[in-house]
Amino acid sequence: MEIKTLIIQQMKEVFGNVKVYDEKVKQGLQTPAFLVRMIQSEQERKIKGQVWRTYSWNVVYFPQSTEVDAECDDVFEMFQTEFQYIANKYHVHRLEGTKQDDVLVITFDVSARLQEVMDETKMQTLGGVWIGKAD
C-alpha cells in the first residue's frame, strides 16, 4: 500500500533512526519505536468513475526515556507539525493524540481521490466482409 509506505518513510525522515514496525510485535520491541497500522478504510463513489477513499491510521509511539509524558508531548507536537500532509500528496485529517499506559496513541485519516480505470473492449472490425441481405 503506497500510503503506508509513504507514512513510514516520512516518519523516518522526521524522527530519524527510530524503529518503525508495521505489524504487532510479540517480543523484542526496541524503544523508542512506532507501530503503524491501518485500522479502517471506507469508500464513497463519485461521478465519472471517481472514488473518494478514506483510510484511518493508528500510530503508537513507545517512548524510551523515564520522562514518558514529556517525550510523548514532544513527539505529538512534532507529529502535528510535520504530518499535515503525507509526502506532500495526501491531506491528513482528524489528527488526535492520547497518552495511555505509558505510550502515545495517534490516530488520523488520510483521504485520496482515485479514478477508476475502465477496461473497455474495443469493437472488432470484420475486415471487409459484409454480412446482410443484398438488394
Residue pairs with C-beta under 8 A, 6 or more apart in sequence:
1 38
3 38
3 55
3 86
3 90
3 110
3 112
4 22
4 36
4 38
6 86
6 87
6 89
6 90
7 36
7 57
7 59
7 86
7 110
8 20
8 22
8 36
9 87
10 82
10 83
10 86
10 87
11 18
11 20
11 34
11 36
11 59
12 18
12 20
14 78
14 79
14 82
14 83
15 34
15 75
15 78
18 32
18 33
18 34
19 30
19 31
19 32
19 33
19 34
20 33
20 34
20 35
20 36
21 29
21 33
21 34
21 35
21 36
22 35
22 36
22 37
23 37
24 35
24 37
25 35
29 62
31 62
31 63
31 64
32 61
32 62
32 63
32 64
32 71
33 61
33 62
34 59
34 60
34 61
34 62
35 58
35 59
35 60
35 62
36 57
36 58
36 59
37 57
37 58
37 59
38 55
38 56
38 57
38 58
39 56
39 57
39 58
39 107
40 55
40 56
41 53
41 54
41 55
41 56
42 53
42 54
43 51
43 52
43 53
43 54
44 51
44 52
44 53
44 54
45 51
45 52
46 52
46 113
49 115
49 116
49 118
50 113
50 114
50 115
50 116
51 113
51 114
51 115
51 116
52 111
52 112
52 113
52 114
53 111
53 112
53 113
53 114
54 93
54 109
54 110
54 111
54 112
55 109
55 110
55 111
55 112
56 107
56 108
56 109
57 107
57 108
57 109
57 110
58 105
58 106
58 107
59 79
59 105
59 106
59 107
59 108
60 103
60 104
60 105
60 106
61 72
61 75
61 76
61 103
61 104
61 105
61 106
62 103
63 71
63 72
63 75
63 102
63 103
63 104
64 71
65 71
68 99
68 102
69 99
72 97
72 99
72 103
72 104
75 104
76 97
76 104
76 106
79 95
79 97
79 106
80 95
80 97
83 92
83 95
83 108
84 91
84 92
85 91
85 92
86 92
86 110
90 110
90 111
90 112
91 110
91 111
92 108
92 109
92 110
93 108
93 109
93 110
93 111
94 107
94 108
94 109
95 106
95 107
95 108
96 106
96 107
96 108
97 104
97 105
97 106
97 107
98 104
98 105
99 105
